[in-house]
Amino acid sequence: MENGNHNVSKVDALGLVLRSPRESFEVENDQDARRLVRGGEEEPVELWQWALAPIFGLLVMFCVPMMTYTLYKPSLEVVLGLEESESQNIVNFGLLGGMIFGFVPGLIFDKFGYSVTLCLGGAMATIGASLVYMFLKDSPEAPPNWFSLALAFMLMCHGCRYQYFAGICAALGIFPERLAGSMSAFMAINVSLGYIVMPALWNNFFLPAESDEINYDASKKELRNLKPVARFFLGLAIIYGLVTIIGLAIAFKVPARQAVSGGGSSFAQRVQLLKRPRVMALLSFVVLSISFVYVFMSSGFAEASQQAGASAKQRGAVNFRNGIVGMCGRFFHGSASDMLRSRTPAKQAGPYIASISAVSCTLMGFFLLMSRQSWVTATYFIGFGFGGIFALFPAAARTAFGVEEVGFGLGVLFCIIGSMNFVFSSLAVALEFGPAFYCICVIGAGITILMFTGMAIREWGQ
């Protein structure tokens, strides 16, 4: 209601402030509005919100299938007779769908909300995984060409990105900003669980034993055929279908998109967002650090293990343990960021300090990769830092862009990661994933650390 020239919010019988849609939009757009009121106290979090969090976590748990590519990449090359560039292009297409086109599900979530985004993602992920199964189930008798395999992989990864946006944007939207760091870390931990669960599924249910001479070539330490890989993708197709159904079952509890964001901003306003110092820091972080880490996690790990003479079983075991290491990295850096922000004089500098720690771990890993025999230790360093990066990444996007544009912001950042992956993966192949490439990675991480140090000083105590 109105009183003179001032808007006055209504108050219900419980003392809850009831804002009009316009007022709610203004509150969300105000970066200084840190506290929502209930009789002067912070907005409480209700039981139903906590109950939805694990379901949102389930939506993002299996959203990164390109990270499983390292498990079977050498076998694909052997059985299908692929060139290194063709093999790399398959995962590049996956990153094209999951990263470069990542802005599409962000825009769709901002416009249409949770249910539409989840339905589209579930359909594409399930169809894409099923197509990969159909292409590989008769190999090597009827091998597919790399291009058709890459297109199916791209469709699956693109659908997974929709599921990711549906889960993480809904979670960040229904919880107050004071819990953004914790929720971001919680969702990142669920992604890390996917890194653990998927290699475990592969190792225990799909990878044949080394004594299985029909399906495993002991001399090459790789698969003789791709039927185990095909069955793995069939399992993923079933998983994507099930999590979509589960996610839709709780759609009635997710606020309508207009209630969360106020309808989004114009193109000109979004361009202005990109000029914020926090956003510019994120963009530089993506180009100079995250993109290099993605190249290693999606392809470089397989190359490093091959160069060291590791078998498919050893590669799977290290990948599984690295998922646990990554989860620890997510928990440590996510918790540290919130503690530094709320309980120390650092305040807004806290997330940047935590980011410096995460990037420093990846720098150490890249440095160790200059020696082939250190690939296992290097992988764990990069996995720990990678976990920290993606515990902090969504919360940083929410803070930089605001909750009303978090879908757009994450989409832009993922698009840049995917684009840079094309460039840096080509560079890595040209340099044969050797010391020269990892030296460039070290330099990029070093520049990122200097940049975040400057941002920490700038934001200290604010």
C-alpha positions in Angstrom: 0.0 0.0 0.0 1.1 3.6 -0.4 1.5 6.3 2.3 2.4 9.7 0.7 5.3 9.2 -1.6 6.7 6.1 0.1 6.0 2.4 -0.5 5.1 0.6 2.7 5.3 -3.1 2.8 2.4 -5.1 4.3 3.0 -7.2 7.4 1.1 -10.4 8.0 0.0 -11.8 11.4 3.3 -13.7 11.9 5.3 -10.5 11.4 6.5 -11.6 8.0 7.2 -8.7 5.5 5.1 -9.1 2.3 6.6 -7.2 -0.6 5.1 -6.5 -3.9 6.9 -8.0 -7.0 8.4 -4.6 -7.7 9.8 -4.3 -4.2 11.1 -7.9 -4.2 12.9 -7.1 -7.5 14.5 -4.0 -6.0 15.7 -5.9 -2.9 17.3 -8.6 -5.0 19.0 -6.0 -7.3 20.4 -4.2 -4.3 23.9 -5.7 -3.6 23.9 -4.1 -0.2 20.6 -5.7 0.9 22.2 -8.5 2.9 19.4 -9.1 5.4 15.8 -10.0 4.8 13.7 -9.2 7.8 11.4 -11.0 10.1 10.9 -8.7 13.0 14.5 -7.4 12.6 16.0 -10.9 12.3 17.6 -12.6 9.3 15.1 -14.5 7.1 14.8 -18.1 8.6 15.3 -21.2 6.4 12.3 -23.5 6.7 12.4 -27.3 6.8 11.0 -27.7 3.3 13.9 -25.7 1.8 16.4 -28.1 3.5 14.4 -31.1 2.2 14.7 -29.9 -1.4 18.5 -29.4 -1.2 19.4 -33.1 -1.7 17.1 -33.4 -4.7 18.7 -30.4 -6.3 22.1 -32.0 -5.5 20.9 -35.2 -7.3 20.2 -33.1 -10.5 23.8 -31.9 -10.6 25.5 -35.1 -9.5 25.8 -36.7 -13.0 26.0 -33.5 -15.0 29.6 -33.7 -16.0 29.9 -36.8 -18.3 32.8 -35.2 -20.2 34.9 -35.9 -17.1 34.4 -39.6 -17.5 35.9 -39.5 -21.0 39.4 -40.1 -19.6 38.2 -43.5 -18.4 37.7 -44.9 -21.9 39.5 -42.4 -24.2 42.5 -44.6 -24.9 40.2 -47.6 -25.6 38.2 -45.6 -28.1 41.4 -44.6 -29.9 42.6 -48.2 -30.1 39.3 -49.9 -31.0 38.1 -47.3 -33.5 41.5 -46.4 -34.8 41.1 -42.7 -34.1 43.8 -40.1 -34.5 44.7 -38.1 -31.4 43.0 -35.0 -32.9 39.8 -37.0 -33.7 39.7 -38.4 -30.1 40.2 -34.9 -28.7 37.4 -33.5 -30.9 34.9 -35.9 -29.3 35.4 -34.4 -25.9 35.6 -30.9 -27.5 32.1 -31.5 -28.9 31.0 -32.5 -25.4 32.4 -29.2 -24.1 30.8 -27.4 -27.0 27.4 -28.7 -25.8 28.0 -28.4 -22.1 30.1 -25.3 -22.0 30.1 -23.0 -25.1 26.3 -23.5 -25.5 26.0 -23.3 -21.7 24.5 -19.8 -22.0 21.4 -21.3 -23.6 20.0 -23.1 -20.5 21.0 -20.1 -18.4 18.8 -17.8 -20.6 16.0 -20.4 -20.6 16.1 -20.7 -16.8 16.0 -16.9 -16.4 13.0 -16.8 -18.8 11.0 -19.9 -18.2 12.2 -21.2 -14.8 12.9 -24.6 -13.3 10.4 -27.1 -14.8 11.0 -26.2 -18.5 14.7 -26.2 -18.1 14.7 -29.6 -16.4 12.3 -31.2 -18.9 14.5 -30.0 -21.9 17.7 -31.1 -20.2 16.4 -34.5 -19.2 15.1 -35.3 -22.7 18.4 -34.2 -24.4 20.7 -36.0 -21.9 18.7 -39.2 -22.1 18.5 -39.2 -25.9 22.2 -38.3 -26.3 23.4 -41.1 -23.9 21.1 -43.6 -25.7 22.6 -42.6 -29.1 26.1 -43.1 -27.8 25.0 -46.6 -26.6 23.5 -47.4 -30.1 26.7 -46.3 -31.8 29.1 -48.3 -29.7 27.2 -51.5 -28.9 28.4 -53.2 -32.1 32.0 -52.0 -32.1 34.4 -53.0 -33.5 32.3 -55.0 -36.0 30.3 -51.9 -37.0 32.4 -48.9 -35.8 30.9 -45.4 -35.9 32.8 -42.5 -37.3 34.1 -40.0 -34.7 31.8 -37.2 -35.9 28.5 -39.0 -35.2 29.8 -40.1 -31.8 30.8 -36.5 -31.1 27.4 -35.1 -32.0 25.6 -37.6 -29.7 28.1 -36.8 -26.9 27.5 -33.1 -27.4 23.7 -33.6 -27.2 24.1 -35.5 -23.9 26.4 -32.9 -22.4 24.2 -30.0 -23.4 21.2 -31.7 -21.8 23.3 -32.3 -18.6 24.0 -28.5 -18.5 20.3 -27.8 -18.4 19.9 -30.2 -15.4 22.9 -28.4 -13.8 21.2 -25.0 -14.2 17.9 -26.3 -13.0 19.4 -27.7 -9.8 21.9 -25.0 -8.9 19.9 -21.9 -9.9 16.8 -23.2 -8.0 19.0 -23.9 -4.9 20.6 -20.5 -5.0 17.2 -18.9 -5.6 15.2 -20.4 -2.7 18.0 -19.9 0.0 18.9 -16.4 1.2 22.2 -14.8 0.1 23.9 -15.3 3.4 23.9 -19.1 2.6 25.0 -18.7 -1.0 28.5 -19.9 -0.3 27.4 -22.9 1.7 24.8 -23.9 -0.9 27.3 -23.4 -3.7 29.7 -25.7 -1.8 27.0 -28.2 -1.1 26.0 -28.4 -4.8 29.7 -28.6 -5.7 30.1 -31.5 -3.3 27.3 -33.3 -5.1 29.0 -32.8 -8.4 32.1 -34.2 -6.8 30.0 -37.2 -5.7 29.3 -37.7 -9.4 33.1 -37.8 -10.0 33.3 -40.6 -7.4 30.2 -42.5 -8.3 30.7 -42.6 -12.1 34.3 -44.0 -12.0 33.1 -46.5 -9.3 30.2 -47.6 -11.6 32.7 -48.0 -14.4 35.3 -49.9 -12.4 32.9 -52.3 -10.6 30.1 -52.9 -13.2 31.4 -52.2 -16.7 35.2 -52.5 -16.9 36.1 -56.1 -17.6 38.8 -57.9 -15.5 42.3 -58.0 -16.9 42.0 -61.8 -17.1 39.0 -61.5 -19.5 40.8 -62.2 -22.7 37.6 -61.8 -24.8 37.0 -58.2 -23.8 40.4 -57.0 -22.5 43.8 -56.8 -24.3 46.4 -57.3 -21.6 49.3 -56.4 -24.0 47.8 -53.0 -24.8 46.2 -52.6 -21.4 43.0 -51.5 -23.0 39.6 -52.9 -24.1 39.3 -55.2 -27.2 35.8 -53.9 -27.9 33.6 -51.0 -26.8 30.6 -53.0 -25.5 31.5 -52.1 -21.9 31.5 -48.4 -22.8 28.2 -48.8 -24.6 26.6 -50.4 -21.5 28.0 -47.6 -19.4 26.2 -45.0 -21.5 23.0 -47.0 -21.4 23.3 -46.8 -17.6 23.8 -43.0 -17.8 20.7 -42.7 -20.0 18.6 -44.5 -17.4 20.0 -42.3 -14.6 19.3 -39.1 -16.5 15.7 -40.2 -17.1 15.2 -41.1 -13.4 16.6 -37.9 -11.9 14.5 -35.8 -14.3 11.3 -37.5 -13.0 12.4 -37.0 -9.4 13.2 -33.4 -10.0 9.9 -32.7 -11.6 8.1 -34.3 -8.7 9.2 -31.3 -6.5 8.6 -28.6 -9.1 5.5 -27.3 -7.3 7.8 -26.2 -4.4 10.2 -24.2 -6.5 9.1 -20.5 -6.7 8.1 -19.2 -10.1 10.9 -17.5 -12.0 9.2 -14.1 -11.8 9.2 -14.3 -8.0 12.9 -15.0 -7.9 14.3 -12.6 -10.4 11.7 -10.0 -11.4 11.9 -11.0 -15.0 15.5 -10.4 -16.0 17.3 -7.5 -17.4 17.7 -6.0 -20.9 20.6 -6.7 -23.2 22.1 -3.3 -22.5 21.9 -3.9 -18.7 23.5 -7.3 -19.1 26.4 -5.7 -21.0 26.9 -3.2 -18.2 27.1 -6.1 -15.7 30.2 -7.4 -17.5 32.0 -4.2 -16.6 31.8 -4.7 -12.9 35.2 -5.4 -11.3 34.0 -8.6 -9.7 32.7 -9.9 -13.1 35.9 -8.9 -14.9 37.9 -10.8 -12.3 35.8 -13.8 -12.9 36.2 -13.6 -16.7 40.0 -13.4 -16.3 39.9 -16.3 -13.9 38.0 -18.4 -16.4 40.4 -17.6 -19.3 43.7 -17.9 -17.4 43.0 -20.7 -15.0 39.8 -22.7 -15.2 40.1 -23.4 -18.9 43.5 -25.0 -18.4 42.3 -27.1 -15.5 39.4 -28.3 -17.7 41.7 -29.4 -20.5 43.6 -31.6 -18.0 40.5 -33.0 -16.3 38.8 -33.9 -19.6 41.8 -35.1 -21.6 45.1 -34.4 -20.1 44.7 -36.9 -17.3 44.3 -39.8 -19.8 47.4 -38.6 -21.7 49.5 -38.3 -18.5 48.5 -41.8 -17.4 49.3 -43.2 -20.9 52.7 -41.5 -21.0 53.5 -43.0 -17.6 52.4 -46.5 -18.9 49.4 -46.9 -16.6 46.7 -49.5 -17.4 43.0 -48.8 -17.7 42.4 -50.3 -14.3 45.1 -48.0 -12.7 43.6 -45.0 -14.5 40.2 -45.8 -13.2 41.5 -46.3 -9.6 43.3 -42.9 -9.6 40.2 -41.2 -11.1 38.0 -42.6 -8.4 40.4 -41.5 -5.6 40.7 -38.1 -7.3 36.9 -37.7 -6.9 37.3 -38.1 -3.2 40.2 -35.6 -3.2 38.0 -33.2 -5.2 35.2 -33.5 -2.7 37.6 -32.7 0.1 38.7 -29.6 -1.9 35.1 -28.5 -2.3 34.3 -28.9 1.4 37.5 -27.2 2.5 37.4 -24.2 0.2 33.6 -23.7 0.4 33.7 -23.7 4.3 36.8 -21.6 4.4 35.2 -19.0 2.1 32.1 -18.6 4.3 34.2 -18.6 7.5 36.5 -15.9 6.2 33.6 -13.9 5.0 31.5 -14.0 8.1 33.9 -14.5 11.0 37.1 -12.6 10.1 37.9 -9.0 9.2 38.4 -10.1 5.6 34.7 -10.0 4.9 34.2 -9.8 1.1 37.9 -10.6 0.6 37.3 -14.1 2.1 36.1 -15.8 -1.2 39.2 -14.4 -3.0 41.5 -15.7 -0.4 39.9 -19.2 -0.7 40.2 -18.9 -4.5 43.9 -18.1 -4.2 44.3 -21.4 -2.2 42.5 -23.4 -4.9 44.4 -21.9 -7.8 47.7 -22.5 -5.9 46.9 -26.2 -5.7 46.4 -26.4 -9.5 49.6 -24.5 -10.0 51.5 -27.0 -8.0 49.9 -29.9 -9.9 50.8 -28.4 -13.3 54.4 -27.9 -12.1 54.6 -31.6 -11.0 53.2 -32.7 -14.4 56.5 -31.6 -16.0 57.8 -34.9 -14.7 55.8 -37.9 -16.2 56.4 -40.0 -13.1 54.6 -37.5 -10.9 51.3 -37.7 -12.7 49.4 -39.3 -9.8 50.5 -36.7 -7.2 49.9 -33.9 -9.7 46.4 -35.3 -10.4 45.5 -35.1 -6.7 46.8 -31.5 -6.4 44.8 -30.5 -9.5 41.7 -32.4 -8.3 41.8 -30.7 -4.9 42.2 -27.3 -6.5 39.5 -28.1 -9.1 37.1 -29.0 -6.3 37.8 -25.7 -4.6 37.3 -23.7 -7.8 33.9 -25.2 -8.4 32.8 -24.9 -4.8 33.4 -21.1 -5.1 32.5 -20.5 -8.7 28.6 -20.5 -8.5 28.6 -18.4 -5.4 31.0 -15.9 -7.0 28.7 -15.7 -10.0 25.7 -15.1 -7.8 27.5 -12.3 -5.9 28.9 -10.7 -9.1 25.8 -10.9 -11.2 23.0 -11.0 -8.6 20.4 -13.7 -8.1 18.3 -12.1 -10.9 21.0 -12.8 -13.5 22.8 -15.8 -12.1 21.6 -18.0 -15.0 22.9 -15.5 -17.5 26.2 -15.0 -15.6 26.9 -18.8 -15.3 26.0 -19.3 -18.9 28.5 -16.7 -20.1 31.2 -18.1 -17.9 30.6 -21.7 -19.0 30.6 -20.5 -22.6 34.0 -18.9 -22.2 35.4 -22.1 -20.5 34.2 -24.2 -23.5 35.6 -21.8 -26.1 38.9 -21.6 -24.4 39.0 -25.4 -24.1 39.0 -25.6 -27.9 41.9 -23.3 -28.1 44.0 -24.8 -25.2 43.3 -28.4 -26.1 44.5 -27.8 -29.6 47.6 -26.2 -28.1 48.0 -29.2 -25.7 47.8 -31.7 -28.6 50.3 -29.6 -30.6 52.7 -29.6 -27.6 51.9 -33.3 -27.0 50.7 -32.6 -23.5 54.4 -32.0 -22.6 56.3 -29.8 -20.2 55.9 -26.7 -22.5 52.1 -26.9 -22.2 52.2 -27.3 -18.4 54.6 -24.4 -18.2 52.0 -22.2 -19.9 49.4 -23.6 -17.4 51.7 -22.6 -14.5 52.0 -19.0 -15.9 48.2 -18.7 -16.2 47.7 -19.9 -12.7 50.3 -17.5 -11.4 48.7 -14.5 -13.1 45.3 -15.5 -11.6 46.8 -15.6 -8.1 48.2 -12.1 -8.5 44.8 -10.9 -9.8 42.9 -12.4 -6.9 45.4 -11.0 -4.4 44.7 -7.5 -5.8 40.9 -8.1 -5.5 41.3 -9.4 -2.0 43.1 -6.2 -1.0 40.4 -4.1 -2.8 37.5 -5.9 -1.0 39.2 -6.4 2.4 36.8 -5.5 5.2 33.9 -4.5 3.0 
